[in-house]
Amino acid sequence: MGEPATVVLLIEDEIPMRRFLRAALDAKEYQLLEAGNARDGLAQAASRNPDLILLDLGLPDGDGIEVTRRLREWTKRPIIVLSARGQDADKIAALDAGADDYLTKPFSVGELLARMRVALRHSALGAEEEPVFEAGELRIDRAHRIVTVRSAEVHLTPTEYRLLLVLAGHAGKVMTHRYLLKEVWGVGRTGQAHYLRVYMAQLRAKIEQDPARPVYLKTEPGVGYRLQSPA
């Protein structure tokens, strides 16, 4: 038996472009999944776990930049943006959101295939992050943005959720105040530790049985915080 086909998810609403890419990728024996909008694309990414994602920015139900951010909350699979927007600002925004590469329409099949090969090679060097994170009775479903503790759903604000994701992405390791501030609020807020104290207190109130004696969200005095799995 041969090697399993590389699975590619195409999130693109233009039918002629889907038809063009379907023919190009089928000829190279890629297994192509297709989604015509952001909602379907995110659902297929979570359920089918493709090896690579091709993403248009101008989707009928959302912007591809936001789709990229949503995907990057839980997957490290390569994302190549295919867009008619050729301005540097659009390229920078897509790459900052987590895209691995950016191709401006129209493009040649040869260039797309070469970019895909490079992205897949780079992806093979890194470990994939699972869509679901579990520590004790804490469960984070990154793909669906659902957090549960002791089987009960916990409703978090976007900032609380982002902070929890960053901690979960480095579970067991101490994250410094500066690092957490940069990742959650941006480089302009790295000196404002009070933001962190307020949101950590809010997270503990929602996640810990006894916020004064946390078992998940641990403080490392003078350094930062750590998410740990209780013994």
N, C-alpha and C positions, 0 to 999 in steps of 0.2 A: 504493500500500500504506500502511496505517496504522502508527502507532507500535507497537512490540512491547509485549505485555502485561507489566505489572509482576508479577514472580514473588514470591510470598509463601510462606514455609515455616511451617507450623503444627505445633508440637511439643506434642501434647495427647493424653492417654490416654483421655479420656472421649468415647465415641462420640457421645452426644447433642450435646455442645458442638462436636465436629468437624462434625457434620451441620448445625448451626445456622450456623456460620461459613462452611461451604462454600456454602450457599445465599446468605448475605449477600455474600460476596466474588465469587461467580460473577455475581451480578446487576450488579456494578460492573466486570465484565470483568477482574478480577485472575486470574492463573494460580496456582492453589493447589496446593502440595505438602503432603503429610500424613505425619507420623511419630507413632507411638503410644508411643514411649519415647525415652529420652535417647540410647541408642546409635544408633538409626536416625536420629534428628534430627541428631546430629553428623556422621554419614556423609553424609546428604543435603546438609547445609550445605556440606560440603567438595566434594562432587561436582557439585552443581547451582548453587552460588553464588547463592542467592536475593537479591532486592533488599531484602527485609525479613523478619524472623523474629518470629513470635508464639510465646511460650513460656509453658507452664504450669509452676508450681513443683513441684507434687506429682506427679512421674513415678514409674512403678513400679520403675525400675531406677536411680534417682538423683535428686538434688535439682536443681531448676532453677537455683539459685544457682551450683552447681558447673558446670552446663552453660554458663551465661553466662560464667564465668571461662574455660572451655575455648575458647569461641568467640572471646573477646576476645584470646586469644593470637595470633590470626592474621587476624581480620576486623574491619572497622569498620562493617559493615552494621548498620542500626538493629535493635535488639531491644526489643520491647514485651512486658512480662510481663503475663500474664493469670492471676490467681490468686484463690482464695477466701480467702486469708490477707489480712486487712485491717489488721493491726497495723502501726504506724509502724516497728517494728524490722524487719519483713519487707520493707517498702518500701525502707528505708534500705540493708539488706543487698543487695537486688537492684540498686539504683542504684549502690552502691559497687562491686559486682562488674562493672559495665559496662553495665547495662541503660539504655536511653534513656528509657523511660517505664514506668508501672505502672498497670494497670487492675484494680480489684477486681470480682470477679464478685458479683452479676450486673451487666452493663453494657448500655447501649443500642448498637445497631449504628451509629447516627449518631455517638456519641462515639468509638467505636473507629475509624471511618473518618476522622474529623477528626484523631485522634491519629496515625494512619498517614500522612495527608497531611503533617502537620507533620514527622514523623520522616524521611519521604522527601525533603522539601525541604531539611532540614538535611544529610542524607546527600549530596545532590547538590552541596553546597558543598565537600565534602572529597574527598581522593584515597583510593582503596581500596588497602589493603596486600595484596600477592599472598600466597597461601598458602605458596609456596615461596620461600625466600631462598637465593641462591647468591653466594658470593664465592670465586673461585679454585676449589679442590677441596673447600671447605666448603659443605655443603648442609643447610638446615634446612627440614623439612617441618612447618610449623606445624600444619596440620590433623590430622596423624597423630602428631605429637610424635616425629618420627624425625630424628636428626642423623647425618649421614655425613661422613667425611673420607676422601678418596682412595677413594671407593666402599665404605668399610667403616663399618658402623654403630658409633656411639660411644654408650656407655651413661652417661647423666648422672643425677645426683641431681636431685630437684625444684628445689632451690635453684640448682644449677649451670645447669639448663635455663632457669630464670627469668632469671638474670643474662645468659645468652647471648641470650635473646630481647630483653631491653631494649637491649643493645648493638646487635643486628641491626636493631632498629627505628629506630635512629639511626646506621646505618652511615656511616662516614666522618667523623662528628662526635665531638668530645671530650665525654665524659660525666663530670661532676665526681664526686668521691667522694661528696659529700653527696646528689646526685641518685640515684646508683646505690643507695646505702644506703636511701634513702627508698622507691624503687620496688621493691626486692627484699625488704627486711626491715621496712619501715615507718618512720613518722616518729620512733618512739622509739629508733631505732638509728643516727640520722644522725651521731652523734659517735664511732661505734665502727668506725674504719677498718680495724682488724685483721680483722674479718669479711671485708671485701672482699679484702684481701691473701691470706688463706687460700684463698678460693674462686677467685680469679683464678689462683693457682698450680695449683689442682686442674684448672681448665679448660684451662690451657695444657698440663698434663701429658697430657691426653686428646686435645687437638686439634692441638697444634703438633708438627712433626717434631722440632724442637729447642727445648724450652721455654725454654732460656736465650737463644735468639735468635728470638723469636716473629715470625711474618709476618702473623698475623691479629689477635691481641690485643695491641695496642700500649699501652705506658705513656706518659702525658704527665706527666713529673715534677712533683710538687707540685700537680697539678690533678686527674687522673683517668685514664680509659682510653678507648681508641678501637678499634672493630672496623674493619679496613680490608681491602680486597681486594688481594692481592699483585699486583705489577706483572707 
